[in-house]
């Protein structure tokens, strides 16, 4: 199983970045997918999630609603996080994760089975 994040980097406040997470080694279309972040000295926190089904029900933490958009392409085994109107407080390592479709905690950041290594996002003021 592999989850490989890409797309991180340095952005100015108000700017945008698009993260991607390429999955392999498991049936991607049967898994809910989530994005998490961890800032230095802080606990990991849930950012967004998208359901396994083709309809793609999505959930977001309150402070990214309207700014971040999670999406998935099951044909490419990839999940994305479009981040707009970035703020310095968005600076963190961003990780993607996968939870099997029968899991009940995915929309609140719990119960994820597989994790990527993360990609650094730095937002300068």
Buried (B, 14 or more C-beta within 10 A) or exposed (E): EEBBBEBBEEBEEEEEBBBBBBBEEBEBBEBBBBBBBBBEEEEBEBBBBBBBEEEBEBBBBEEBEEBBBBBBEBEEBBBBBBBBEBBEEBBBBBBBBBBBEEBEBBBEBEBBBBBBEBBEBBBEE
